[in-house]
């Protein structure tokens, strides 16, 4: 078992530097508790006949100051919601995780975490699943924020998954190429890129689900095996408490906040009705469960 300890300020600085490349207007993340540590982990479960794993990478702790969570509200408003869920009221902890799925002949990684430069432990978690980077055949990207694409490259700037096809929506790839600060990243990863239109079937049994609001080409991925389904929601929701209880509250990381609010309310309503399993990379590890209606909002029912 590998335990990677970070000082609060070091993780704070690394995370903000990376996020600033794509999110110059986003609010700053708060420091991790001094005694926190990130331990690599791979939580195995099944989606029908497919084997799947939740993979741990990092955590992001944001302050309860309405800069990210609960924009337009007050810290006291957010604290009421957090306290009702038995959570600390001065900060919100967000996981940064990824999903690995063995679907037929494809070994698919959905998102890649922050990467080794930010001291993410995704590669160690991948090893705990018994998988090496060169065995990954496909990397699916929900969107191009650094905590989802940072792990596409090694610390030396080389492709981290050398034999994989990297797939993301046309709109998302266009936004990456338009960012001059991402020029080196684009050069390194372009040979592996294949784009698709949002909503397309990207691999057998895996379909893109357009989730508007977060980034220009943000997409979830619905994985289907027989009667079993799982939806990787990407960044449709961040806080397992606040984003679900108050889906109408703006999210600081969303580029189009009204669209993000609409998407959360509509999609969470559908999920609460159909009982489909979800994976949420920012919910507490392992990030799986079912959405249920609660009061005027929603909650997560973890999978036993």
C-alpha positions in Angstrom: 0.0 0.0 0.0 1.4 3.3 -1.1 0.6 6.4 1.0 1.3 9.8 -0.5 1.3 12.6 1.9 0.9 16.2 0.7 1.3 19.4 2.7 -1.7 21.6 2.5 -0.1 24.4 0.7 1.7 22.3 -1.8 -1.4 20.6 -3.1 -3.2 23.9 -3.0 -0.6 25.5 -5.2 -0.3 22.6 -7.7 -4.0 22.3 -8.1 -4.6 26.0 -8.7 -1.7 26.3 -11.1 -3.1 23.5 -13.2 -6.7 24.7 -13.0 -5.6 28.2 -14.0 -4.6 26.9 -17.4 -8.2 26.3 -18.4 -10.3 27.9 -15.7 -8.8 31.4 -15.2 -12.1 32.6 -13.7 -12.7 29.8 -11.3 -12.6 30.3 -7.6 -9.5 29.0 -5.7 -9.6 25.6 -4.0 -8.9 25.4 -0.3 -6.1 23.4 1.3 -6.3 19.9 2.4 -6.3 19.1 6.1 -2.7 18.7 7.3 -3.3 15.1 8.4 -4.9 14.0 5.1 -3.3 11.5 2.8 -4.2 10.0 -0.5 -3.9 6.3 -0.6 -4.2 4.6 -4.0 -7.3 2.4 -4.3 -9.2 0.4 -6.9 -12.7 -0.5 -6.0 -14.0 -3.4 -8.1 -17.6 -3.8 -9.1 -19.6 -5.1 -12.1 -21.8 -3.5 -14.8 -23.7 -6.5 -16.1 -21.0 -8.8 -17.6 -18.4 -5.9 -17.6 -15.8 -5.6 -14.9 -15.3 -2.1 -13.6 -13.1 -0.3 -11.1 -13.3 3.1 -9.4 -9.8 4.5 -9.3 -8.6 7.1 -6.7 -6.4 10.0 -7.7 -6.6 13.0 -5.5 -9.0 15.2 -3.4 -9.8 18.9 -3.8 -11.0 20.7 -0.7 -12.8 24.0 -1.3 -13.7 26.6 1.3 -17.3 27.3 2.2 -17.1 30.9 0.9 -19.5 30.6 -2.1 -16.6 31.0 -4.6 -17.2 27.5 -6.0 -20.1 25.8 -4.2 -23.3 27.7 -3.7 -22.6 30.8 -5.7 -25.1 33.5 -5.1 -25.8 32.2 -1.6 -24.1 32.9 1.7 -21.8 30.6 3.6 -24.5 30.3 6.2 -26.9 29.0 3.6 -24.4 26.3 2.5 -23.6 25.5 6.1 -27.2 24.6 6.8 -27.2 22.1 4.0 -23.8 20.6 5.1 -24.8 20.4 8.7 -28.0 18.6 7.9 -25.9 15.9 6.2 -23.5 15.6 9.1 -20.7 17.3 7.2 -18.2 20.0 8.3 -19.5 23.4 7.6 -16.4 25.3 6.8 -15.2 23.4 3.7 -16.4 20.9 1.1 -14.2 17.9 0.1 -14.4 16.8 -3.5 -12.8 13.5 -4.7 -10.9 13.3 -8.0 -11.4 9.8 -9.3 -11.6 7.9 -12.6 -13.5 4.9 -13.9 -11.9 1.8 -15.5 -14.1 -0.6 -17.5 -13.3 -3.9 -19.2 -15.9 -4.0 -22.0 -15.3 -6.9 -24.3 -11.9 -6.4 -26.1 -11.7 -2.8 -24.8 -10.0 -1.8 -21.6 -11.5 1.7 -21.1 -10.3 4.5 -18.8 -12.8 7.4 -18.4 -10.8 10.5 -17.4 -7.3 10.5 -16.0 -7.1 12.7 -12.9 -4.6 15.5 -12.3 -1.5 13.6 -13.3 1.9 13.0 -11.8 3.0 16.6 -11.8 0.2 17.3 -9.3 1.1 14.1 -7.4 -2.0 12.2 -8.4 -2.0 8.5 -7.6 -4.1 7.3 -10.5 -1.2 5.1 -11.9 -0.8 3.4 -8.5 -4.5 2.9 -8.3 -4.5 1.4 -11.8 -1.8 -1.0 -10.7 -4.0 -2.1 -7.8 -6.6 -3.1 -10.4 -3.9 -5.3 -12.0 -3.6 -3.1 -15.1 -0.6 -1.5 -16.7 -0.8 1.8 -18.7 0.0 0.1 -22.0 -2.9 -2.3 -21.6 -5.5 0.5 -21.7 -7.0 0.5 -25.2 -9.2 3.6 -25.0 -9.3 6.8 -22.9 -12.6 8.6 -22.8 -12.6 12.2 -21.7 -15.7 13.8 -20.2 -14.1 17.3 -20.6 -10.8 19.1 -20.7 -10.3 20.5 -17.2 -6.9 19.6 -15.7 -8.3 17.2 -13.1 -9.7 15.1 -16.0 -6.9 15.3 -18.6 -3.8 15.9 -16.5 -3.0 12.2 -16.3 -2.9 11.9 -20.1 0.8 12.8 -20.0 3.7 11.6 -17.9 5.8 13.9 -15.7 8.1 14.1 -18.7 5.3 15.2 -21.1 5.0 11.9 -22.9 1.7 10.0 -23.5 0.9 8.1 -20.3 -1.2 5.5 -22.2 0.8 4.9 -25.3 -1.4 2.3 -27.0 -4.7 4.0 -26.2 -7.0 6.0 -28.5 -8.0 9.2 -26.7 -11.6 10.1 -27.4 -13.5 13.3 -26.6 -16.2 15.4 -28.3 -15.5 17.6 -31.3 -16.5 20.7 -29.3 -14.2 19.9 -26.4 -11.2 19.2 -28.5 -11.8 22.5 -30.4 -11.8 24.4 -27.1 -8.5 22.7 -26.0 -6.8 23.6 -29.3 -8.0 27.2 -29.0 -6.2 27.7 -25.7 -2.6 28.8 -26.4 -1.6 27.7 -22.9 -2.3 24.1 -24.0 -0.1 24.2 -27.1 2.5 21.7 -25.7 -0.3 19.4 -24.5 -2.0 19.5 -27.9 1.3 18.7 -29.7 2.0 15.7 -27.4 -1.5 14.1 -27.4 -2.8 14.9 -31.0 -1.6 11.6 -32.5 -3.8 9.7 -30.2 -6.9 11.9 -30.5 -10.2 10.8 -32.1 -13.2 13.1 -31.8 -16.9 12.4 -32.0 -20.1 14.2 -32.0 -21.8 14.5 -28.6 -24.4 11.8 -28.2 -22.7 9.2 -30.4 -21.9 5.6 -29.5 -18.2 5.9 -29.0 -17.5 2.2 -28.4 -19.7 -0.9 -28.3 -21.9 -0.6 -25.2 -20.7 3.0 -24.4 -22.6 6.0 -25.5 -21.9 9.7 -25.0 -24.6 11.6 -23.1 -24.5 15.4 -23.7 -24.5 17.3 -20.4 -24.5 21.0 -21.1 -23.2 23.8 -19.0 -19.8 22.7 -17.6 -17.6 23.1 -20.7 -18.3 23.5 -24.4 -18.3 19.8 -25.1 -18.8 18.2 -21.7 -20.3 14.7 -22.0 -21.2 11.8 -19.7 -20.8 8.2 -20.7 -23.5 5.6 -20.4 -22.2 2.0 -20.2 -24.7 -0.7 -21.0 -24.2 -4.5 -20.5 -27.5 -6.5 -21.0 -30.0 -4.9 -18.7 -27.4 -3.2 -16.5 -26.5 0.5 -17.1 -24.2 3.0 -15.4 -23.9 6.6 -16.2 -20.5 8.4 -15.6 -21.9 11.9 -15.0 -18.5 13.7 -15.3 -18.9 17.1 -13.7 -22.6 17.4 -13.9 -22.5 17.5 -10.1 -19.6 18.1 -7.8 -20.6 18.0 -4.1 -22.5 14.8 -3.1 -24.3 17.0 -0.6 -24.8 20.5 -2.0 -25.0 19.7 -5.7 -27.7 17.2 -5.0 -29.7 19.0 -2.3 -29.6 22.3 -4.2 -29.1 21.5 -7.9 -30.3 25.0 -8.8 -27.4 26.7 -7.0 -24.8 27.9 -9.5 -21.5 26.0 -9.7 -18.3 28.1 -9.9 -16.6 25.7 -12.3 -19.4 25.8 -14.8 -18.8 27.9 -17.9 -22.5 28.3 -18.6 -24.1 28.4 -15.2 -27.8 28.6 -16.2 -27.3 25.6 -18.6 -25.5 23.7 -15.8 -28.4 24.3 -13.4 -30.9 23.1 -15.9 -28.9 20.0 -16.8 -28.5 19.1 -13.1 -32.2 19.4 -12.3 -33.4 17.6 -15.4 -30.9 14.8 -15.4 -31.1 14.2 -11.6 -34.9 14.0 -12.0 -34.6 11.3 -14.7 -32.0 9.4 -12.7 -34.2 9.4 -9.6 -37.0 8.0 -11.6 -35.2 5.3 -13.5 -32.8 4.1 -10.7 -29.8 3.9 -13.0 -26.5 3.5 -11.3 -24.1 6.5 -11.6 -20.4 7.1 -11.2 -19.5 10.6 -10.1 -15.7 11.4 -10.1 -16.1 14.1 -7.5 -18.4 12.2 -5.1 -16.7 10.4 -2.1 -14.8 7.4 -3.3 -15.8 5.0 -4.9 -18.3 7.5 -6.3 -21.1 5.0 -7.2 -24.7 4.8 -6.2 -28.2 5.7 -7.2 -29.9 9.1 -7.2 -33.1 9.4 -5.0 -35.5 12.2 -4.5 -35.2 14.0 -1.1 -37.3 17.0 0.0 -37.0 19.5 -2.9 -33.7 18.0 -4.2 -31.9 14.7 -4.3 -29.5 12.5 -2.5 -27.1 9.6 -3.3 -28.0 6.1 -2.2 -24.6 4.3 -2.1 -24.4 0.8 -3.6 -23.8 -1.8 -0.9 
